[in-house]
Amino acid sequence: MFDGALFDEYKNFTFKFPEPQYLGAKANLLPWIARFLPDSVETALDAFAGSQSVSYYFKQLGYKTITNDFLSFNNQIGKALIENKGEKLDENDLEILFADAPNKSDFTLMDDIFTGIFFQKEDAVFIDNFRANIQRLSNPYKQAMAFAVMNRSLTRKITMGHFGHTQALVYANDPERVKRNRSLIRPVKELFLELLPKYNDAVFDNGMDNVSYRENILDLLPTLDHVDLVYFDPPYCDSHADYQGFYHLLETYTEYWRDKTFVNGIKRYEPQRYSGFDKKRDIVDSFKKLFELSDSIPNWVISYNNRSYPTIDTMVELIKPFRNVRVEHKTYQQSRGGKGSVAGSSEILLICTK
Ligand SMILES: C[S@@+](CC[C@H](N)C(=O)[O-])C[C@H]1O[C@@H](n2cnc3c(N)ncnc32)[C@H](O)[C@@H]1O
């Protein structure tokens, strides 16, 4: 007999999450992680959501999905692909986004800071003008789509897909590099138009009121109730934990900081947001608080790595007062360039149950 519920669940999997380029993204590990998710989840929280790859999977599974990341550019992806039920960017929106912005003289931040470091002037001026126009789109979901696609275009454009180096223009002038990756010399507008259909096609409604937050997770947890499952994928302290160093440019573009200073060769903004999970001196205390605050959520799944600080044994000790914990390993055969994804290192899941 035709099972409507099963069909609905299957239908969500006809949508495809646009491939991210984000340190530590779990898009490729989802089939493995999925094996350890509990049955009968109604509401799931993705606490350190990053590219939103796990949230998108939760949404596909039909969960009411609460997603959170303390950085704005990640929150915008959450609004665009998790919270958004149907808003896409159409021809009219593109006309608005590409028009000469009436207030473009107020929008020169990217040109002022990053021309000559990450961009040629033409691209910097283009993205400033586009940024001024995002506010002219008719609703927050279209605006979030514009941010998500533009920010992804910027990681396509810049060599290595992050902004923690000053090689962008050097590589864009190196014919060998360009032969391997033509995106380095393509105009941002062209990259945006190529990526847009993938994002538009990824928008769907799973029948739930999903929400995307931009909070420090330690502030968000006390405000939530009725969550059945939480997935924690914190930065792997001691290897690639400085997300604000790697992705400062996307945060500056999204926030359009007017009150920060821009430091070092890469012009990272200062002061940074407080994480609690990216520095050795804070991390044990932060995990203790995290687990205390999650006590009302029955199921926890935690991504970890055998080279992170603190050790897995310490993590197990920190969890034990609250939950039974089982450790699952997956060994990387080769480096994929992601967070901790060094050959021989292991991706860990801590499965925590009452
Ligand atoms: C390993 S990444 C998550 C990757 C994600 N699972 C994915 O598939 O893309 C860790 C994330 O934690 C975020 N983060 C760091 N400290 C945080 C905090 N205190 N509260 C919320 N998010 C935080 C970072 O911005 C980063 O995106």
Ligand as a Chemical Component Dictionary entry (heavy atoms), coordinates in Angstrom:
data_LIG
# 
_chem_comp.id                   LIG 
_chem_comp.type                 NON-POLYMER 
_chem_comp.pdbx_formal_charge   0 
_chem_comp.three_letter_code    LIG 
# 
loop_
_chem_comp_atom.comp_id 
_chem_comp_atom.atom_id 
_chem_comp_atom.alt_atom_id 
_chem_comp_atom.type_symbol 
_chem_comp_atom.charge 
_chem_comp_atom.model_Cartn_x 
_chem_comp_atom.model_Cartn_y 
_chem_comp_atom.model_Cartn_z 
_chem_comp_atom.pdbx_ordinal 
LIG C1  C1  C 0  33.598 22.028 13.144 1  
LIG S1  S1  S 1  32.690 23.423 12.729 2  
LIG C2  C2  C 0  31.096 22.764 12.388 3  
LIG C3  C3  C 0  31.021 22.103 11.034 4  
LIG C4  C4  C 0  29.613 21.682 10.670 5  
LIG N1  N1  N 0  29.160 20.516 11.396 6  
LIG C5  C5  C 0  29.516 21.425 9.177  7  
LIG O1  O1  O 0  29.159 20.318 8.774  8  
LIG O2  O2  O -1 29.798 22.354 8.424  9  
LIG C6  C6  C 0  32.517 24.249 14.256 10 
LIG C7  C7  C 0  31.646 25.497 14.224 11 
LIG O3  O3  O 0  31.451 25.962 15.555 12 
LIG C8  C8  C 0  31.248 27.359 15.503 13 
LIG N2  N2  N 0  31.428 27.847 16.889 14 
LIG C9  C9  C 0  32.581 28.028 17.575 15 
LIG N3  N3  N 0  32.327 28.410 18.836 16 
LIG C10 C10 C 0  30.973 28.470 18.975 17 
LIG C11 C11 C 0  30.102 28.779 20.046 18 
LIG N4  N4  N 0  30.561 29.112 21.260 19 
LIG N5  N5  N 0  28.763 28.723 19.833 20 
LIG C12 C12 C 0  28.275 28.384 18.603 21 
LIG N6  N6  N 0  29.065 28.094 17.550 22 
LIG C13 C13 C 0  30.400 28.124 17.723 23 
LIG C14 C14 C 0  32.248 27.827 14.455 24 
LIG O4  O4  O 0  31.855 29.043 13.879 25 
LIG C15 C15 C 0  32.222 26.659 13.440 26 
LIG O5  O5  O 0  31.378 26.951 12.364 27 
# 
loop_
_chem_comp_bond.comp_id 
_chem_comp_bond.atom_id_1 
_chem_comp_bond.atom_id_2 
_chem_comp_bond.value_order 
_chem_comp_bond.pdbx_ordinal 
LIG C1  S1  SING 1  
LIG S1  C2  SING 2  
LIG S1  C6  SING 3  
LIG C2  C3  SING 4  
LIG C3  C4  SING 5  
LIG C4  N1  SING 6  
LIG C4  C5  SING 7  
LIG C5  O1  DOUB 8  
LIG C5  O2  SING 9  
LIG C6  C7  SING 10 
LIG C7  O3  SING 11 
LIG C7  C15 SING 12 
LIG O3  C8  SING 13 
LIG C8  N2  SING 14 
LIG C8  C14 SING 15 
LIG N2  C9  SING 16 
LIG N2  C13 SING 17 
LIG C9  N3  DOUB 18 
LIG N3  C10 SING 19 
LIG C10 C11 SING 20 
LIG C10 C13 DOUB 21 
LIG C11 N4  SING 22 
LIG C11 N5  DOUB 23 
LIG N5  C12 SING 24 
LIG C12 N6  DOUB 25 
LIG N6  C13 SING 26 
LIG C14 O4  SING 27 
LIG C14 C15 SING 28 
LIG C15 O5  SING 29 
# 
